[in-house]
């Protein structure tokens, strides 16, 4: 059969013919349209799909195509320009405006387009999540007596006790722990409770963008304190406390995000002493303790365990090592700070849903939990080595200053003058998503960086392919 009409030509013809049909009336079959217009079945299918997208036709599998009903009138858009005034007039004259910017967080949370390899995410892939154990835990939790009732405001006693043992190893009591809806919620509660709006808060530089976003959204002013291979520099921390008047320092002592640094033993005491001398709190974000690699060796204890006086407020979560949807974490504090943080959490969210707490308790109490942690520890080491091997082969000009034995990412130093945003855009075009380093700095960054995550890919082969695609982007940018 000679095809005399393109898809566009057929669409034009069918639009004219639609006036003959009433709303809901069936159009001729595809076979009739093929014969009538002398086109192929594929052309008919594509033309009908175009009309369906325009809202003129409704297709029903197995039944055919029908004239669509009249469109609902489009409601005119309102004028929201008044909100610019309302949202910028909220602060007192002597206080800075809140800056609510989620872009740094969205970059690691949003799903990539189909076919794009994610080297920018922060969660384990489905194959490494304990999905069967989670499903079994949730099923058992749902059948517990009272599982759907109102939980204690501070969290279930048994779950608080489990977190207390994990955090302090006998130095933290269950009464000093609050159950939270994940680590980010605990971090936000700590920032709001410990620092007044407009105050400075000291942060590691570089640091986790989600913390910077939470601080700014609370009206706080992040002040950076540089980190090196041994963690935050205590002498600069003490100087920053004096210069800024800050009463809060947020840090990740173990496998810091993004550098992977672990605070050196000789610096731990100096960091605590600097905070005590300033009359300040340390918010310890212990996000990576359950993401240690199998070759990590013995891990240092938490700062919280070394602090009987309540200077350290500890934050941790089950989310990273289990599932993005297991939003269960803990916040540990002592003294009046605990009461304030408890009040803020109750006002903000009342409590963490009991079925989720019950499921978390079932999960960590099951034999599968220990096996899962061992599998994750081994797999993260293999993925780390796969990424290092691929980088050495494909992009030897990129520096990896530190190779952490915990966490799920590498912090890559780019050559001076590299446009990291342009490189990230070129990488996405090449089919791999990476995280530019700029979002990890509270102020101007000293050098361009990328953060590459080896957690989200399906395995070593996909990691290698992702790095190969990054090389393609690099060569295109350099050329």
C-alpha positions as CSV (number, residue, x, y, z in Angstrom):
1,X,0.0,0.0,0.0
2,X,1.3,3.4,-0.9
3,X,1.4,5.8,2.1
4,X,0.4,9.3,1.0
5,X,-0.1,11.0,4.3
6,X,2.1,11.7,7.3
7,X,1.0,11.6,10.9
8,X,0.6,15.4,10.9
9,X,-1.6,15.2,7.7
10,X,-3.8,12.6,9.2
11,X,-4.2,14.6,12.5
12,X,-5.4,17.6,10.5
13,X,-7.9,15.4,8.6
14,X,-9.2,13.7,11.7
15,X,-9.7,17.1,13.5
16,X,-12.0,18.2,10.7
17,X,-13.9,14.9,10.8
18,X,-14.5,15.1,14.6
19,X,-17.2,17.7,14.2
20,X,-19.4,14.9,12.7
21,X,-19.4,13.0,15.9
22,X,-21.3,13.8,19.1
23,X,-19.6,13.6,22.5
24,X,-18.9,9.9,23.4
25,X,-19.6,8.6,19.9
26,X,-17.3,6.0,18.6
27,X,-14.9,6.8,15.8
28,X,-14.3,4.4,12.8
29,X,-12.0,1.5,13.6
30,X,-8.3,1.7,12.9
31,X,-8.8,-0.7,10.0
32,X,-11.4,1.7,8.4
33,X,-9.1,4.7,8.9
34,X,-6.2,2.8,7.3
35,X,-8.3,2.1,4.2
36,X,-10.0,5.5,4.1
37,X,-6.8,7.6,4.4
38,X,-4.4,5.1,2.7
39,X,-1.9,5.1,5.6
40,X,-0.3,2.5,7.8
41,X,-1.7,1.2,11.1
42,X,1.3,2.8,12.9
43,X,0.4,6.2,11.4
44,X,-3.2,5.8,12.6
45,X,-2.1,4.8,16.1
46,X,0.2,7.9,16.4
47,X,-2.4,10.3,15.0
48,X,-5.0,9.0,17.6
49,X,-2.4,9.3,20.3
50,X,-1.8,13.0,19.3
51,X,-5.6,13.7,19.4
52,X,-5.9,12.0,22.8
53,X,-3.1,14.1,24.1
54,X,-4.9,17.2,22.9
55,X,-8.1,16.1,24.8
56,X,-10.1,15.6,21.6
57,X,-10.3,11.8,21.6
58,X,-10.5,9.2,24.3
59,X,-9.0,5.8,23.5
60,X,-10.1,2.6,25.3
61,X,-8.0,-0.5,24.9
62,X,-10.1,-3.2,23.1
63,X,-13.0,-0.8,22.5
64,X,-11.6,1.8,20.1
65,X,-11.5,5.6,20.0
66,X,-14.3,7.9,21.0
67,X,-15.1,11.6,20.6
68,X,-14.1,13.3,23.9
69,X,-16.6,15.3,25.9
70,X,-16.5,19.1,26.1
71,X,-13.6,20.4,28.0
72,X,-14.2,22.0,31.4
73,X,-13.7,25.7,31.4
74,X,-10.2,26.8,32.4
75,X,-10.3,28.6,35.6
76,X,-8.4,31.9,35.3
77,X,-5.3,32.2,37.4
78,X,-5.3,34.4,40.4
79,X,-2.8,37.2,41.2
80,X,-0.3,36.0,43.7
81,X,2.0,38.9,43.4
82,X,0.9,40.2,46.9
83,X,2.8,37.2,48.4
84,X,6.1,38.8,47.5
85,X,5.4,41.5,50.0
86,X,3.9,39.2,52.7
87,X,6.8,36.8,52.6
88,X,9.5,39.4,52.8
89,X,7.9,41.6,55.5
90,X,7.8,38.8,58.0
91,X,11.1,39.5,59.8
92,X,11.8,42.1,62.4
93,X,13.9,45.0,61.1
94,X,17.0,43.9,63.0
95,X,16.8,40.2,61.8
96,X,17.7,38.6,58.5
97,X,15.0,37.2,56.3
98,X,14.5,33.4,56.2
99,X,16.0,31.7,53.2
100,X,14.0,28.6,52.3
101,X,16.0,26.9,49.5
102,X,15.6,23.1,49.1
103,X,17.6,22.9,45.9
104,X,20.6,21.3,47.5
105,X,18.4,18.6,49.1
106,X,16.3,18.0,46.0
107,X,19.4,17.3,44.0
108,X,20.0,14.1,46.0
109,X,16.3,13.2,46.7
110,X,14.6,13.6,43.3
111,X,14.5,10.6,41.1
112,X,16.6,10.8,37.9
113,X,15.0,10.5,34.5
114,X,14.8,6.9,33.1
115,X,18.1,5.7,31.8
116,X,20.2,8.0,33.9
117,X,22.6,6.4,36.4
118,X,22.4,8.0,39.8
119,X,25.7,8.9,41.4
120,X,24.2,11.7,43.4
121,X,21.7,10.0,45.7
122,X,21.9,9.2,49.4
123,X,19.9,5.9,49.7
124,X,20.6,2.2,49.1
125,X,19.1,0.7,46.0
126,X,16.1,-1.6,46.4
127,X,18.4,-4.7,46.1
128,X,20.3,-3.7,49.2
129,X,17.3,-2.6,51.3
130,X,16.0,-5.3,53.7
131,X,12.6,-5.3,52.0
132,X,11.5,-8.8,53.1
133,X,12.5,-8.1,56.7
134,X,10.8,-4.8,56.6
135,X,7.6,-6.3,55.2
136,X,7.6,-9.0,57.8
137,X,8.3,-6.5,60.6
138,X,5.5,-4.3,59.4
139,X,3.1,-7.2,59.3
140,X,4.0,-8.3,62.8
141,X,3.8,-4.7,64.1
142,X,0.4,-4.2,62.6
143,X,-1.0,-7.2,64.6
144,X,0.4,-6.2,68.0
145,X,-2.2,-5.2,70.5
146,X,-2.6,-1.5,70.5
147,X,-0.4,-1.0,67.5
148,X,-2.8,1.5,65.9
149,X,-3.4,3.4,69.1
150,X,-1.8,6.6,70.3
151,X,1.9,6.1,71.2
152,X,3.8,7.7,74.1
153,X,4.7,11.3,73.1
154,X,8.5,10.7,73.6
155,X,8.3,7.4,71.7
156,X,7.9,3.7,72.7
157,X,10.0,2.8,75.7
158,X,11.6,-0.3,74.2
159,X,12.6,1.6,71.0
160,X,14.0,4.5,73.1
161,X,16.0,1.9,75.2
162,X,17.4,0.4,72.0
163,X,18.6,3.7,70.6
164,X,20.0,4.6,74.1
165,X,22.2,1.5,74.0
166,X,23.3,2.2,70.4
167,X,24.1,5.9,71.1
168,X,25.8,5.7,74.5
169,X,26.7,2.1,75.2
170,X,25.5,2.4,78.8
171,X,26.1,6.2,79.3
172,X,22.8,7.3,77.8
173,X,19.5,6.4,79.4
174,X,16.2,5.7,77.6
175,X,14.7,8.7,79.4
176,X,17.2,11.0,77.5
177,X,16.0,9.8,74.1
178,X,13.2,11.1,71.9
179,X,12.0,9.1,68.9
180,X,11.8,11.3,65.8
181,X,10.5,11.1,62.2
182,X,14.0,10.5,60.8
183,X,17.3,12.3,61.1
184,X,16.3,15.4,59.2
185,X,13.4,16.0,61.5
186,X,15.6,15.6,64.6
187,X,18.2,17.9,63.1
188,X,15.6,20.6,62.4
189,X,14.2,20.2,65.9
190,X,17.7,20.6,67.4
191,X,18.5,23.7,65.4
192,X,15.2,25.4,66.3
193,X,15.4,24.5,69.9
194,X,19.0,25.5,70.6
195,X,19.5,28.7,68.6
196,X,17.2,31.8,68.4
197,X,16.1,33.2,65.0
198,X,18.8,35.4,63.5
199,X,21.6,33.7,65.5
200,X,24.8,32.3,64.0
201,X,25.3,28.5,64.0
202,X,28.7,27.0,63.3
203,X,28.9,24.3,60.6
204,X,31.6,22.2,59.1
205,X,32.9,23.4,55.8
206,X,32.0,21.6,53.6
207,X,28.9,20.0,55.1
208,X,25.5,18.4,54.4
209,X,23.2,20.7,52.3
210,X,20.1,19.5,54.1
211,X,21.5,20.9,57.4
212,X,22.3,24.2,55.7
213,X,18.8,24.4,54.3
214,X,17.2,23.5,57.7
215,X,19.3,26.2,59.4
216,X,18.4,28.9,56.9
217,X,14.8,28.0,56.9
218,X,14.8,28.4,60.7
219,X,16.2,32.0,60.3
220,X,19.8,31.0,61.4
221,X,23.0,32.2,59.8
222,X,25.5,29.3,59.1
223,X,29.1,30.2,59.8
224,X,31.7,27.8,58.2
225,X,34.5,26.1,60.1
226,X,37.0,24.3,57.8
227,X,37.4,20.5,57.9
228,X,40.6,18.6,56.9
229,X,41.4,14.9,56.8
230,X,41.1,14.6,60.5
231,X,37.8,16.4,60.9
232,X,37.1,19.9,62.1
233,X,40.0,22.0,63.2
234,X,39.6,22.8,66.9
235,X,41.6,26.0,66.9
236,X,39.4,27.4,64.1
237,X,36.3,26.2,65.9
238,X,37.3,28.1,69.1
239,X,38.1,31.2,67.1
240,X,34.7,30.9,65.3
241,X,32.8,30.7,68.6
242,X,34.5,33.8,69.8
243,X,34.1,35.8,66.6
244,X,30.4,34.8,65.9
245,X,28.9,34.5,69.4
246,X,27.4,31.3,68.2
247,X,26.0,28.8,70.8
248,X,25.6,25.8,68.5
249,X,28.0,23.8,66.4
250,X,26.7,21.1,64.0
251,X,29.1,18.3,63.1
252,X,29.4,14.8,61.7
253,X,32.3,13.3,63.6
254,X,32.1,9.9,61.8
255,X,32.5,9.6,58.0
256,X,31.6,13.2,57.5
257,X,29.4,14.2,54.6
258,X,30.9,15.0,52.1
259,X,34.6,14.6,52.9
260,X,34.4,11.2,54.7
261,X,36.6,12.5,57.5
262,X,36.6,11.0,61.0
263,X,37.5,13.3,63.9
264,X,41.0,12.3,65.1
265,X,41.1,11.0,68.7
266,X,43.3,14.0,69.8
267,X,40.7,16.4,68.4
268,X,37.6,15.0,70.1
269,X,38.5,16.4,73.6
270,X,39.5,19.7,72.0
271,X,36.2,20.0,70.2
272,X,34.3,19.4,73.4
273,X,36.4,21.8,75.3
274,X,35.9,24.6,72.7
275,X,32.1,24.2,73.0
276,X,32.2,24.1,76.8
277,X,34.4,27.3,76.9
278,X,31.8,29.0,74.7
279,X,28.9,27.8,76.7
280,X,27.6,26.2,73.5
281,X,26.0,23.0,72.3
282,X,27.3,20.5,69.8
283,X,24.7,18.8,67.6
284,X,26.3,15.4,66.7
285,X,24.8,14.1,63.4
286,X,25.8,10.4,63.5
287,X,24.2,9.5,60.2
288,X,26.9,7.0,59.0
289,X,27.6,4.7,62.0
290,X,25.5,1.9,60.4
291,X,27.2,2.5,57.0
292,X,30.7,1.5,58.1
293,X,32.5,-0.8,55.6
294,X,33.6,-4.2,56.5
295,X,37.3,-3.1,56.5
296,X,36.6,-0.1,58.8
297,X,37.9,-1.7,61.9
298,X,36.6,-0.7,65.4
299,X,34.6,2.6,65.4
300,X,35.1,5.4,67.9
301,X,32.2,6.0,70.3
302,X,29.9,8.9,70.0
303,X,30.8,12.3,71.3
304,X,27.6,12.1,73.3
305,X,29.0,9.1,75.2
306,X,32.0,11.2,76.4
307,X,29.8,14.1,77.5
308,X,28.0,13.8,80.9
309,X,27.1,17.5,81.1
310,X,24.7,17.8,78.2
311,X,26.8,19.8,75.8
312,X,26.2,17.2,73.0
313,X,22.8,16.7,71.4
314,X,22.9,13.5,69.4
315,X,21.0,12.8,66.2
316,X,20.8,9.4,64.4
317,X,18.4,7.4,62.2
318,X,17.6,4.0,60.7
319,X,16.6,5.5,57.4
320,X,20.0,5.4,55.5
321,X,20.7,1.8,56.2
322,X,17.2,0.5,55.9
323,X,14.8,2.3,53.6
324,X,14.0,5.9,52.6
325,X,10.5,5.4,53.9
326,X,11.5,4.1,57.4
327,X,11.5,7.6,58.8
328,X,12.5,6.6,62.3
329,X,15.3,8.3,64.2
330,X,16.4,9.5,67.6
331,X,17.5,12.6,69.4
332,X,19.4,12.3,72.7
333,X,19.9,15.3,75.0
334,X,20.2,16.1,78.7
335,X,18.9,18.7,81.1
336,X,16.7,21.7,80.2
337,X,17.7,21.3,76.5
338,X,15.9,17.9,76.4
339,X,12.7,19.5,77.7
340,X,12.8,22.2,75.2
341,X,13.4,19.8,72.3
342,X,10.7,17.6,73.5
343,X,8.2,20.5,73.5
344,X,9.2,21.6,70.0
345,X,8.7,18.1,68.7
346,X,5.3,17.7,70.3
347,X,4.2,21.0,68.9
348,X,5.5,20.3,65.4
349,X,4.3,16.7,64.9
350,X,2.7,15.3,68.1
351,X,4.4,11.9,67.8
352,X,5.9,9.4,65.3
353,X,3.1,7.0,64.2
354,X,3.1,3.9,66.4
355,X,2.9,1.3,63.6
356,X,6.2,2.7,62.2
357,X,7.8,2.6,65.6
358,X,6.6,-0.9,66.2
359,X,7.9,-2.0,62.8
360,X,11.3,-0.4,63.5
361,X,11.5,-2.3,66.8
362,X,10.5,-5.5,65.1
363,X,13.2,-5.0,62.5
364,X,16.2,-4.2,64.8
365,X,15.2,-7.1,67.1
366,X,15.1,-9.7,64.3
367,X,18.0,-12.0,63.4
368,X,17.8,-10.6,59.8
369,X,19.0,-7.2,61.1
370,X,22.5,-8.3,61.9
371,X,22.8,-10.1,58.6
372,X,21.6,-7.0,56.8
373,X,24.2,-4.8,58.4
374,X,26.9,-7.3,57.4
375,X,25.7,-7.5,53.8
376,X,25.6,-3.7,53.6
377,X,29.1,-3.4,55.1
378,X,30.6,-5.8,52.5
379,X,28.7,-4.4,49.6
380,X,29.7,-0.8,50.4
381,X,33.3,-1.8,50.4
382,X,33.0,-3.5,47.0
383,X,31.2,-0.4,45.6
384,X,33.8,1.9,47.0
385,X,36.6,-0.1,45.3
386,X,34.6,-0.3,42.0
387,X,34.3,3.5,41.9
388,X,37.9,4.0,42.8
389,X,39.0,1.6,40.1
390,X,36.8,3.2,37.5
391,X,38.0,6.7,38.4
392,X,41.6,5.7,38.1
393,X,41.0,4.2,34.7
394,X,38.6,6.8,33.2
395,X,39.5,10.0,35.0
396,X,43.0,9.9,36.5
397,X,43.2,13.7,36.4
398,X,40.6,13.9,39.2
399,X,41.9,13.8,42.7
400,X,40.3,11.8,45.6
401,X,41.9,13.4,48.7
402,X,40.4,10.9,51.1
403,X,39.1,7.4,50.8
404,X,36.7,6.8,53.7
405,X,35.9,3.4,55.1
406,X,32.3,4.3,55.8
407,X,29.5,6.2,54.2
408,X,28.5,5.9,50.6
409,X,30.3,8.6,48.6
410,X,33.6,10.1,47.5
411,X,34.5,13.8,47.5
412,X,36.3,14.6,44.3
413,X,38.6,17.6,43.9
414,X,38.3,19.1,40.4
415,X,41.1,21.0,38.7
416,X,41.1,24.8,39.5
417,X,38.9,26.7,37.1
418,X,36.5,23.8,36.4
419,X,32.9,24.9,36.1
420,X,31.3,22.2,38.3
421,X,27.8,23.2,37.5
422,X,28.5,22.9,33.7
423,X,30.2,19.6,34.3
424,X,27.1,18.3,36.2
425,X,24.8,19.5,33.4
426,X,27.0,17.8,30.8
427,X,27.1,14.6,32.9
428,X,23.3,14.5,33.1
429,X,23.2,15.0,29.3
430,X,25.6,12.0,29.0
431,X,23.3,9.9,31.2
432,X,24.7,10.2,34.7
433,X,23.6,12.4,37.6
434,X,26.3,13.8,39.9
435,X,26.2,16.4,42.8
436,X,28.2,19.6,42.3
437,X,30.1,20.7,45.4
438,X,28.9,24.2,45.7
439,X,25.8,23.3,47.7
440,X,28.0,21.8,50.4
441,X,29.6,25.1,51.4
442,X,27.9,27.7,53.6
443,X,30.1,30.4,52.1
444,X,32.4,30.7,49.0
445,X,34.1,27.4,48.3
446,X,37.9,27.3,48.0
447,X,37.9,24.9,45.0
448,X,35.5,23.1,42.7
449,X,34.3,19.6,43.8
450,X,31.9,16.8,42.9
451,X,30.3,14.3,45.3
452,X,30.0,10.9,43.7
453,X,27.8,8.4,45.5
454,X,28.2,4.6,45.0
455,X,25.1,3.7,47.0
456,X,22.2,4.1,44.5
457,X,23.5,2.1,41.5
458,X,22.5,-1.5,41.0
459,X,26.1,-2.7,41.3
460,X,29.7,-2.4,40.3
461,X,29.0,-2.6,36.6
462,X,26.6,0.3,36.7
463,X,29.1,2.3,38.8
464,X,31.7,1.7,36.2
465,X,29.3,2.7,33.4
466,X,28.4,5.9,35.3
467,X,32.0,6.9,35.6
468,X,32.5,6.2,31.9
469,X,29.6,8.5,31.1
470,X,31.2,11.1,33.4
471,X,34.4,10.9,31.4
472,X,32.4,11.6,28.3
473,X,31.0,14.7,29.9
474,X,34.5,15.7,31.1
475,X,36.0,15.3,27.7
476,X,33.2,17.3,26.1
477,X,33.6,20.1,28.6
478,X,37.4,20.1,28.3
479,X,37.4,20.0,24.5
